[in-house]
Amino acid sequence: FVAGTDVAGVYTYTVAGGTICPDDTAIVTVAITVIPAPVITDADQSYCIVDLASSPTLADLTVDTIGAGNTVRWYADETSTVELPSTTILTNNTTYWASQFDTASNCESATRDSKTALIEVAPNAGTDGSYSDCEIDLVNTDLFTLLGGSPAATGTWTAPDGSAHSGNFVAGTDVAGVYTYTVAGGTICPDDT
């Protein structure tokens, strides 16, 4: 029997008889359980994460359809025989391959479908800060130093009227109000202000 070439069915083995004895036959019935690959309609799955320590794992990947009571097994490529543990941390722009395992028949799909993980670390504009002083005591101030948390230094500032601003508050020139610091997001994560 040649897997992938021969078909399921009844195969007969015959030993020729002689002049006195008839032929003798035995049969082998070949049954093939076909399990389809899981259905994955969206080939990409995106994650916007706070930091790399909170990276998603294979357990976070989704498939659209599997049979009732079946499970999904993930692999590093389409032909690998080494199943990846569900705790495997996803890597950005990496494709993972899924098969469907039928627990009733103990059979796994011969074909696989794929999903690519797209991971982006969220931008961090820090936390709100404030500056307040008497008009006579105002000093030039780098607004970035007033932000809390760990803001990325790659952001841009806007003045209270929405115009671009340098982020350096100039006493006697700049007006009081809300100055907004924005760090641009990417293709997955939104901007952070």
C-alpha positions in Angstrom: 0.0 0.0 0.0 1.5 3.3 -1.1 0.2 6.2 1.0 -0.9 9.1 -1.0 -1.2 7.0 -4.2 -3.3 3.9 -3.4 -6.9 4.3 -2.4 -8.9 2.9 0.5 -10.8 -0.3 -0.2 -10.5 -4.1 -0.1 -7.1 -5.6 -1.2 -7.1 -9.3 -2.0 -4.0 -11.5 -1.6 -4.2 -14.7 -3.6 -1.9 -17.8 -3.4 -2.4 -20.0 -6.4 -3.5 -23.5 -5.7 -2.2 -26.5 -7.4 -3.9 -29.2 -9.5 -5.6 -30.6 -6.4 -6.0 -27.5 -4.1 -7.9 -24.4 -5.0 -6.5 -20.9 -4.8 -6.5 -19.4 -1.3 -7.3 -15.8 -0.7 -7.2 -13.4 2.2 -8.3 -9.8 2.2 -7.1 -6.7 3.8 -9.5 -3.8 4.1 -7.8 -0.4 4.1 -9.8 2.4 5.7 -8.5 6.0 5.6 -9.8 8.6 8.0 -9.5 12.0 6.4 -9.4 14.9 8.8 -9.5 18.3 7.2 -7.1 21.1 8.1 -8.6 23.7 10.5 -10.2 26.6 8.7 -8.3 29.9 9.0 -9.9 32.7 7.0 -7.7 35.5 8.3 -4.1 34.6 7.6 -2.8 37.3 9.9 -3.4 37.9 13.6 -2.3 41.2 15.1 -1.3 42.0 18.6 -0.6 45.4 20.2 1.4 44.7 23.4 2.5 46.9 26.2 6.0 45.4 26.4 7.8 42.3 25.2 7.3 40.6 28.5 3.6 40.5 27.7 4.0 38.7 24.4 1.2 36.4 23.2 1.7 32.7 22.9 0.4 30.0 20.5 -2.5 29.5 22.8 -3.6 33.0 21.7 -3.8 32.2 18.0 -7.3 31.6 16.7 -8.7 29.3 14.0 -12.2 29.8 12.6 -13.4 26.2 12.4 -12.5 22.9 13.8 -14.6 19.8 14.4 -16.4 19.3 17.7 -14.1 17.8 20.3 -11.1 18.3 18.1 -7.9 20.2 18.9 -5.5 22.3 17.0 -1.8 21.4 16.9 0.7 24.1 15.9 4.0 23.6 14.0 6.9 25.8 12.8 6.4 24.9 9.2 4.1 23.0 6.9 5.9 19.7 7.1 7.4 19.6 10.6 6.7 16.6 12.8 7.5 18.4 16.0 4.5 20.0 17.6 5.1 23.3 19.3 3.9 23.7 22.9 0.9 26.1 23.4 3.2 28.2 25.6 5.5 29.1 22.7 5.9 32.8 22.6 4.9 34.3 19.2 7.5 36.1 17.2 6.6 39.1 15.0 6.0 38.3 11.3 6.4 34.6 11.8 4.1 32.1 10.2 2.8 29.1 12.3 1.1 26.1 10.8 -2.0 24.4 12.2 -3.3 20.9 11.9 -6.5 19.5 13.3 -6.4 16.5 15.6 -9.5 14.3 15.9 -9.6 12.9 19.4 -12.3 10.3 18.5 -10.2 8.6 15.7 -6.8 9.6 17.0 -6.0 11.0 13.6 -4.4 14.3 12.5 -5.1 16.2 9.3 -2.6 15.6 6.5 -2.8 19.2 5.4 -2.3 22.3 7.4 -3.3 25.9 7.3 -1.2 28.9 8.3 -1.5 32.0 10.4 1.1 34.8 10.7 1.6 36.6 14.0 2.1 40.4 13.7 3.2 41.9 16.9 3.9 45.6 17.7 4.9 47.2 21.0 2.5 50.0 21.9 3.8 53.6 21.8 4.3 55.2 25.2 3.7 58.9 25.7 4.1 58.6 29.5 1.5 59.9 31.9 0.1 63.4 32.3 2.1 66.1 34.0 1.5 69.7 35.0 3.3 73.0 35.5 1.9 75.7 37.5 3.5 78.9 38.8 2.9 82.6 39.4 3.3 84.7 36.3 6.3 86.5 37.8 8.0 83.3 38.6 7.5 81.4 35.3 10.7 79.9 33.8 11.4 78.3 30.5 10.6 74.6 30.9 11.2 71.4 28.9 7.7 69.9 29.0 9.0 66.4 28.4 10.6 66.5 31.9 7.1 67.0 33.4 5.7 63.8 31.9 5.4 60.8 34.3 6.2 57.2 33.5 8.7 56.2 30.8 7.7 58.1 27.7 9.4 57.4 24.4 11.6 60.4 23.3 10.2 60.0 19.7 7.0 62.0 20.2 5.8 65.4 19.0 4.2 68.2 20.8 1.1 70.3 20.0 0.2 73.6 21.6 -3.2 74.4 23.1 -4.4 75.8 19.8 -3.5 72.5 18.0 -0.4 73.9 16.2 3.0 72.1 16.3 5.1 73.0 19.3 8.7 72.4 20.2 8.0 71.0 23.7 9.9 73.9 25.3 7.6 76.2 27.2 8.9 79.7 26.8 7.9 81.9 29.7 6.3 85.2 28.6 5.7 83.8 25.0 3.8 80.6 25.3 0.2 80.6 26.7 -1.2 78.6 29.5 -3.2 75.5 28.5 -2.9 71.9 27.6 0.2 70.9 25.6 -0.2 67.4 24.1 2.7 65.0 23.6 1.9 62.3 21.0 4.0 59.2 20.2 3.0 57.7 16.9 1.7 54.2 16.7 2.5 51.8 13.9 0.4 49.7 11.7 -1.2 47.8 14.6 -1.1 50.1 17.6 -2.8 53.5 17.7 -1.0 56.7 18.7 -0.5 57.4 22.4 -1.0 60.8 23.9 
